Amino acid sequence: MRIEDSKLRFLLPGLRIKRFIFVIILGILLIIYSVFLLSVAISGSEYLSQNALYIGKYFDSVFKSAIVEIISVLLILLSAFLIYFGISSLLKSVSTALMPEKSYDEAMSILFERRKENLKKKVVNIGGGTGTTAVLEGLRGKFLKISAIITVADSGGSSGRIRKELKVPPPGDIRNCLISLTEENSFARKILSYRFSAPNSCFDGHNLGNILIAGFTKVTGDFAEAVLKLGKFLQIDGEVLPFTEDEAVLCAEFEDGVIIEGESDIAERGGKIKRVFLKDGQIKPSLPALQRIIEADIIIIGPGSLYTSIMPPLLLPTIADTIRRSKAIKVYVVNVMTEHGETDGFTASDHVREIVSVLGENVLDYAIVNNRTFSEKVLQKYAESHSFPVEIDKENIEKLGVRTIIGDFAEERGGLIRHNSDALREAIVKLKRKKA
């Protein structure tokens, strides 16, 4: 085997590596020798003091021991310098070869940041809607590498109009997740949140974040790449990905046999849903999304509308299969309240059962369930919309082979019941330590 084809090719001339490796080795040898001299001088061993390597034997002085100790200290200082010089020069030589356009300091900063990124635990959140944003807000800035894989089956509002007029996937849920990964009161959040109010204008009701995502898509020609580039452009701490770049139309078959197309129409129709499916069976998953799932340490499903936000990504066989094959801890965050038209009368185990029916048995590890009670005033308001607290039936969940984490995971905010970002974060961080 030629050296050019072996693992020893770094020894070839021209790389400016061998000299610095030699300097580092010389420094290490000097440290070893210095320790040897000090141990002999301090112990006063007659046997070792006669060794040819012991320079003290060549001194005939009452200060022999002190001289040897001084020489040892000087050699230690010299060896420390040689090792520092060798390592820094070696790194400079390698960084110059890899990034010739960057200065040494810039290259080291890039390498350090990449190393920090590699040390982060990888968390993937699958879903969409306000529930998913609560998870992302809680995890933001917690030394985690966050990837949100979001449904793109929205058919209403600004998203629906952009989807129909510009022929791009609906950006609404994607935009909300990008917002949740930005700092409070940041300029990026203001840009993504701004909504035009211009009566009689084509912009009226449109969200600036939606328009930016659509514009980036037209420039790049790729929806997933557009969202990633926009996130980097706005320096967002995390990434958001669509589960597919194809047009995904969600359909629901109700128990009375009626089939409804479109996320917003499904929610408005009401009635008991028998099954949900995607209109086009040839929809392809986003390859970056599959990569994030397979690399994840923790996969969080939900919270969000069970059928219209969480189910669409799981309905793609490739995504469901990738989740099954992933070695990550898999967690489902159960909704706090039932949702009229989707989950009327559902208990916690009913929610979990729907996820298990798609992913299969022994895939889901944990279900996070809220046990906080709410004020009568807020509950009455929700009852008027036929929405009620999800009943906890732990025994039925565990019969499905899923462990439960029950706790105070919700809060009342502005007259609304929402998942508590901080409480979810604490539960997820505990699971992260189990994975460590």
C-alpha positions as CSV (number, residue, x, y, z in Angstrom):
1,M,0.0,0.0,0.0
2,R,1.3,3.4,-0.9
3,I,1.7,6.0,1.8
4,E,-0.6,8.4,-0.2
5,D,-3.4,5.9,0.3
6,S,-2.8,5.1,4.0
7,K,-3.7,6.8,7.3
8,L,0.0,7.9,7.4
9,R,-0.3,10.3,4.5
10,F,-0.1,13.2,6.9
11,L,3.6,12.4,7.0
12,L,4.0,13.4,3.3
13,P,6.2,16.5,2.7
14,G,4.5,19.8,2.2
15,L,1.8,19.6,4.9
16,R,3.9,21.4,7.5
17,I,2.7,19.0,10.2
18,K,5.7,16.7,11.0
19,R,7.9,19.5,12.4
20,F,5.2,20.5,14.9
21,I,4.5,16.9,15.9
22,F,8.2,16.5,16.6
23,V,8.2,19.7,18.7
24,I,5.2,18.4,20.8
25,I,6.9,15.0,21.3
26,L,10.1,16.7,22.3
27,G,8.2,18.8,24.9
28,I,6.5,15.6,26.3
29,L,9.9,13.8,26.6
30,L,11.4,16.8,28.4
31,I,8.5,16.8,30.9
32,I,9.0,13.1,31.6
33,Y,12.8,13.7,32.1
34,S,12.1,16.6,34.4
35,V,9.9,14.5,36.6
36,F,12.5,11.8,36.7
37,L,15.2,14.4,37.8
38,L,12.9,15.8,40.5
39,S,11.9,12.5,41.9
40,V,15.6,11.4,42.2
41,A,16.6,14.8,43.8
42,I,13.8,14.7,46.3
43,S,13.9,11.0,47.2
44,G,17.7,10.8,47.3
45,S,17.6,7.3,45.9
46,E,21.2,6.0,45.7
47,Y,20.2,3.5,43.0
48,L,18.6,6.0,40.7
49,S,21.3,8.7,41.4
50,Q,23.8,6.4,39.7
51,N,21.7,6.2,36.5
52,A,23.5,7.6,33.4
53,L,20.5,9.8,32.7
54,Y,20.7,11.5,36.1
55,I,22.7,14.7,35.5
56,G,23.2,15.2,39.3
57,K,25.9,12.5,39.3
58,Y,28.1,14.8,37.2
59,F,28.0,17.6,39.8
60,D,30.3,17.5,42.8
61,S,28.7,20.1,45.1
62,V,26.8,20.3,48.3
63,F,24.2,22.2,46.3
64,K,23.9,19.3,43.9
65,S,20.2,18.6,44.8
66,A,19.2,22.3,44.5
67,I,21.0,22.6,41.1
68,V,19.1,19.5,39.8
69,E,15.8,20.9,41.0
70,I,16.4,24.3,39.3
71,I,17.4,22.6,36.1
72,S,14.2,20.4,36.3
73,V,12.0,23.5,36.7
74,L,13.7,25.2,33.8
75,L,13.2,22.1,31.7
76,I,9.5,21.9,32.7
77,L,9.0,25.6,31.6
78,L,10.9,24.9,28.3
79,S,8.8,21.8,27.6
80,A,5.5,23.7,28.4
81,F,6.6,26.3,25.8
82,L,7.5,23.7,23.2
83,I,4.1,21.9,23.7
84,Y,2.2,25.1,23.5
85,F,4.2,26.3,20.5
86,G,3.8,22.9,18.7
87,I,0.1,22.6,19.3
88,S,-0.7,26.2,18.3
89,S,1.5,26.0,15.2
90,L,-0.1,22.7,14.3
91,L,-3.6,24.1,14.6
92,K,-2.6,27.2,12.7
93,S,-1.1,25.1,9.9
94,V,-4.2,22.9,9.6
95,S,-6.7,25.8,9.9
96,T,-4.8,27.7,7.2
97,A,-5.0,24.6,4.9
98,L,-8.8,24.1,5.6
99,M,-9.8,27.8,5.7
100,P,-7.2,29.8,3.8
101,E,-9.5,32.8,3.5
102,K,-9.9,33.1,7.3
103,S,-7.4,34.4,9.9
104,Y,-6.2,32.0,12.6
105,D,-8.4,33.6,15.3
106,E,-11.5,33.4,13.0
107,A,-10.8,29.8,12.1
108,M,-10.5,28.9,15.8
109,S,-13.7,30.7,16.6
110,I,-15.5,28.7,13.9
111,L,-14.0,25.4,15.1
112,F,-15.0,26.2,18.7
113,E,-18.6,27.1,17.7
114,R,-18.9,23.9,15.7
115,R,-17.5,21.9,18.6
116,K,-20.1,23.5,20.9
117,E,-22.8,22.6,18.4
118,N,-21.7,19.0,18.4
119,L,-21.9,18.8,22.2
120,K,-25.5,19.9,22.2
121,K,-28.2,17.3,22.7
122,K,-30.4,17.2,19.6
123,V,-34.1,17.7,20.2
124,V,-36.8,17.3,17.5
125,N,-40.3,18.6,17.9
126,I,-43.0,17.3,15.5
127,G,-46.3,19.0,15.2
128,G,-47.6,22.5,14.6
129,G,-49.7,25.3,16.1
130,T,-49.6,27.0,19.4
131,G,-48.8,23.9,21.4
132,T,-45.6,23.3,19.5
133,T,-44.5,27.0,20.0
134,A,-44.8,26.5,23.8
135,V,-42.3,23.7,23.6
136,L,-39.9,25.6,21.4
137,E,-40.1,28.7,23.6
138,G,-39.2,26.7,26.7
139,L,-36.3,25.0,25.0
140,R,-34.8,28.0,23.3
141,G,-31.3,29.0,24.6
142,K,-30.9,25.9,26.8
143,F,-27.8,24.5,25.1
144,L,-29.9,22.3,22.9
145,K,-29.9,21.8,19.2
146,I,-33.6,22.3,18.3
147,S,-35.3,21.2,15.1
148,A,-39.0,21.7,14.6
149,I,-40.7,19.5,11.9
150,I,-43.9,21.2,11.2
151,T,-47.1,20.4,9.4
152,V,-47.8,22.3,6.2
153,A,-51.4,21.3,5.6
154,D,-52.9,24.7,6.7
155,S,-55.6,25.9,4.3
156,G,-56.9,29.1,6.0
157,G,-56.0,32.8,6.5
158,S,-52.9,34.4,5.1
159,S,-51.3,31.0,4.7
160,G,-54.1,29.6,2.6
161,R,-54.1,32.7,0.4
162,I,-50.4,32.5,-0.2
163,R,-50.6,28.7,-0.8
164,K,-53.3,29.3,-3.5
165,E,-51.9,32.3,-5.2
166,L,-48.1,31.6,-5.1
167,K,-48.2,27.8,-5.3
168,V,-46.0,27.4,-2.2
169,P,-46.6,25.3,0.9
170,P,-48.5,27.2,3.6
171,P,-46.0,29.1,5.8
172,G,-48.2,29.9,8.8
173,D,-47.2,27.2,11.3
174,I,-43.6,27.5,10.1
175,R,-43.6,31.2,10.8
176,N,-45.1,30.8,14.3
177,C,-42.3,28.3,15.2
178,L,-39.6,30.6,13.9
179,I,-41.1,33.3,16.1
180,S,-41.0,31.1,19.2
181,L,-37.3,30.5,18.6
182,T,-36.5,34.3,18.6
183,E,-35.7,36.4,21.6
184,E,-38.6,38.4,23.2
185,N,-38.9,41.9,21.7
186,S,-36.1,41.1,19.2
187,F,-36.3,42.8,15.8
188,A,-36.5,39.4,14.1
189,R,-39.7,38.6,16.2
190,K,-41.2,42.0,15.2
191,I,-40.5,41.3,11.5
192,L,-42.0,37.8,11.5
193,S,-45.0,38.9,13.5
194,Y,-46.0,42.0,11.6
195,R,-49.4,41.8,10.0
196,F,-50.5,44.3,7.3
197,S,-53.7,46.2,7.9
198,A,-54.5,47.9,4.6
199,P,-58.2,47.7,3.6
200,N,-58.8,47.3,-0.2
201,S,-55.1,46.3,-0.6
202,C,-53.9,42.9,-1.7
203,F,-51.6,42.9,1.4
204,D,-54.5,43.3,3.8
205,G,-54.4,40.6,6.4
206,H,-51.1,39.2,5.2
207,N,-48.3,38.5,7.6
208,L,-44.9,39.8,6.7
209,G,-43.3,36.6,8.0
210,N,-45.4,34.5,5.6
211,I,-44.5,36.8,2.7
212,L,-40.8,36.5,3.5
213,I,-41.0,32.7,3.6
214,A,-42.8,32.7,0.2
215,G,-40.2,35.1,-1.2
216,F,-37.3,33.1,0.0
217,T,-38.9,30.0,-1.5
218,K,-39.3,31.7,-4.9
219,V,-35.6,32.8,-4.8
220,T,-34.2,29.4,-3.7
221,G,-36.7,27.2,-5.5
222,D,-36.8,25.0,-2.4
223,F,-39.2,25.5,0.5
224,A,-37.2,23.7,3.1
225,E,-34.0,25.5,2.1
226,A,-35.8,28.8,2.1
227,V,-37.0,28.3,5.7
228,L,-33.5,27.3,6.8
229,K,-31.9,30.3,5.1
230,L,-34.4,32.7,6.6
231,G,-33.7,31.3,10.0
232,K,-30.0,31.8,9.5
233,F,-30.6,35.3,8.1
234,L,-32.5,36.3,11.2
235,Q,-30.0,34.5,13.5
236,I,-32.6,32.3,15.0
237,D,-31.5,29.8,17.7
238,G,-32.8,26.6,16.1
239,E,-34.2,25.4,12.8
240,V,-37.7,24.9,11.5
241,L,-38.4,22.4,8.7
242,P,-41.6,21.4,6.8
243,F,-42.4,17.7,6.9
244,T,-42.8,17.8,3.1
245,E,-42.1,20.2,0.3
246,D,-45.0,18.9,-1.8
247,E,-48.5,20.2,-1.5
248,A,-50.1,18.3,1.4
249,V,-53.9,18.3,1.5
250,L,-55.3,16.8,4.7
251,C,-58.5,14.8,4.4
252,A,-60.7,13.4,7.2
253,E,-63.4,10.8,7.0
254,F,-66.1,11.2,9.6
255,E,-68.1,8.4,11.1
256,D,-71.1,9.3,9.0
257,G,-69.0,8.6,5.9
258,V,-68.5,12.2,4.9
259,I,-65.0,13.1,3.7
260,I,-63.7,16.7,4.1
261,E,-60.6,18.2,2.6
262,G,-58.6,21.0,4.1
263,E,-57.4,21.5,7.7
264,S,-59.6,24.5,8.5
265,D,-62.7,22.9,6.9
266,I,-62.1,19.7,9.0
267,A,-62.0,21.7,12.2
268,E,-65.2,23.6,11.3
269,R,-67.2,20.6,10.2
270,G,-67.4,19.0,13.6
271,G,-68.3,15.4,14.3
272,K,-66.4,12.3,15.2
273,I,-63.4,11.7,13.0
274,K,-63.0,8.1,11.9
275,R,-59.6,8.5,10.2
276,V,-57.4,11.2,8.6
277,F,-55.2,10.8,5.5
278,L,-53.2,12.8,3.0
279,K,-54.9,13.3,-0.4
280,D,-51.9,12.6,-2.5
281,G,-50.2,9.3,-1.6
282,Q,-47.1,10.2,-3.5
283,I,-46.1,13.0,-1.2
284,K,-42.4,12.9,-0.4
285,P,-40.9,13.8,3.0
286,S,-38.3,16.5,3.5
287,L,-34.9,14.8,3.5
288,P,-33.4,17.2,6.0
289,A,-36.4,16.4,8.3
290,L,-35.6,12.7,8.1
291,Q,-32.0,13.4,8.9
292,R,-32.9,15.4,12.0
293,I,-35.2,12.6,13.2
294,I,-32.6,9.8,12.8
295,E,-29.9,11.9,14.6
296,A,-32.2,13.1,17.5
297,D,-31.5,12.4,21.1
298,I,-35.1,13.3,22.1
299,I,-38.2,13.4,19.8
300,I,-41.2,15.3,21.1
301,I,-44.5,14.9,19.4
302,G,-47.0,17.7,20.0
303,P,-48.8,19.3,21.7
304,G,-51.2,20.6,19.2
305,S,-54.5,19.7,17.4
306,L,-54.3,15.9,17.2
307,Y,-55.6,15.3,13.7
308,T,-54.9,18.6,11.9
309,S,-51.4,19.5,13.4
310,I,-49.8,16.4,14.8
311,M,-51.0,13.6,12.5
312,P,-50.1,15.0,9.0
313,P,-46.3,14.4,9.4
314,L,-46.9,11.0,11.0
315,L,-49.1,9.9,8.1
316,L,-46.1,9.8,5.8
317,P,-44.8,6.2,6.1
318,T,-41.2,7.2,5.7
319,I,-41.4,9.7,8.6
320,A,-43.2,7.2,10.9
321,D,-40.6,4.5,10.0
322,T,-37.7,6.9,10.7
323,I,-39.2,7.7,14.1
324,R,-39.4,3.9,14.8
325,R,-35.8,3.4,13.8
326,S,-34.4,6.4,15.7
327,K,-32.7,5.6,19.0
328,A,-34.1,8.8,20.6
329,I,-36.3,9.0,23.6
330,K,-39.8,9.5,22.2
331,V,-42.3,11.7,24.1
332,Y,-45.8,12.7,23.3
333,V,-47.2,15.8,25.0
334,V,-50.9,15.3,25.5
335,N,-53.2,18.2,25.0
336,V,-54.6,20.0,28.0
337,M,-58.1,20.5,26.7
338,T,-60.3,18.6,24.3
339,E,-60.8,20.3,20.9
340,H,-64.4,20.5,19.5
341,G,-64.7,18.9,16.2
342,E,-61.5,16.8,16.7
343,T,-61.2,15.2,20.1
344,D,-64.6,15.6,21.8
345,G,-64.7,13.4,24.9
346,F,-61.1,12.2,24.4
347,T,-59.2,11.1,27.5
348,A,-55.5,11.2,27.8
349,S,-55.2,7.5,26.7
350,D,-57.4,8.2,23.7
351,H,-54.9,10.8,22.5
352,V,-52.0,8.4,23.1
353,R,-53.8,5.5,21.4
354,E,-54.1,7.5,18.2
355,I,-50.3,8.2,18.2
356,V,-49.6,4.5,18.9
357,S,-51.9,3.4,16.1
358,V,-49.8,5.3,13.6
359,L,-46.3,4.6,15.1
360,G,-46.9,1.1,16.3
361,E,-46.5,-0.5,19.7
362,N,-43.3,-0.1,21.9
363,V,-42.2,3.0,20.0
364,L,-43.5,5.8,22.2
365,D,-41.6,5.9,25.5
366,Y,-43.4,8.7,27.6
367,A,-46.6,10.7,27.6
368,I,-46.6,14.0,29.4
369,V,-50.0,14.7,31.0
370,N,-51.2,17.8,32.8
371,N,-53.0,17.5,36.1
372,R,-53.4,21.2,36.9
373,T,-57.0,22.4,37.7
374,F,-58.2,25.7,36.3
375,S,-60.5,28.5,37.5
376,E,-64.3,28.1,37.0
377,K,-64.4,31.3,35.0
378,V,-61.9,30.0,32.4
379,L,-63.5,26.5,32.3
380,Q,-66.9,28.0,31.7
381,K,-65.6,30.0,28.8
382,Y,-64.1,26.9,27.2
383,A,-67.3,24.9,28.0
384,E,-69.2,27.4,25.8
385,S,-67.0,26.2,22.9
386,H,-67.5,22.6,23.9
387,S,-63.9,22.2,25.1
388,F,-63.1,20.5,28.4
389,P,-60.0,19.4,30.4
390,V,-58.6,16.1,29.2
391,E,-59.3,13.4,31.7
392,I,-56.2,11.5,33.1
393,D,-56.5,7.7,32.9
394,K,-53.0,6.6,33.7
395,E,-53.8,2.9,33.8
396,N,-55.1,2.9,30.2
397,I,-52.0,4.8,29.0
398,E,-49.7,2.3,30.6
399,K,-51.6,-0.6,29.1
400,L,-50.5,0.8,25.8
401,G,-46.9,0.3,26.9
402,V,-46.3,4.1,27.5
403,R,-44.9,5.5,30.7
404,T,-46.7,8.6,32.1
405,I,-45.2,11.9,33.4
406,I,-48.0,13.6,35.2
407,G,-47.6,17.1,36.6
408,D,-48.5,20.8,36.5
409,F,-47.7,21.5,32.8
410,A,-50.3,24.2,32.0
411,E,-51.2,27.8,33.0
412,E,-53.9,30.4,32.5
413,R,-52.7,33.2,30.3
414,G,-55.0,36.1,29.2
415,G,-58.1,34.0,29.8
416,L,-56.7,31.1,27.7
417,I,-55.3,27.7,28.8
418,R,-51.9,27.0,27.4
419,H,-49.0,24.6,28.1
420,N,-46.4,26.1,30.5
421,S,-43.1,26.4,28.5
422,D,-41.0,26.4,31.7
423,A,-42.6,23.2,33.1
424,L,-42.3,21.4,29.8
425,R,-38.7,22.4,29.6
426,E,-37.9,21.0,33.0
427,A,-39.6,17.7,32.2
428,I,-37.7,17.4,28.9
429,V,-34.4,18.4,30.5
430,K,-34.8,15.5,33.0
431,L,-35.3,13.1,30.1
432,K,-32.2,14.6,28.4
433,R,-30.2,13.6,31.5
434,K,-31.5,10.1,31.2
435,K,-30.3,10.0,27.6
436,A,-26.8,11.4,28.5
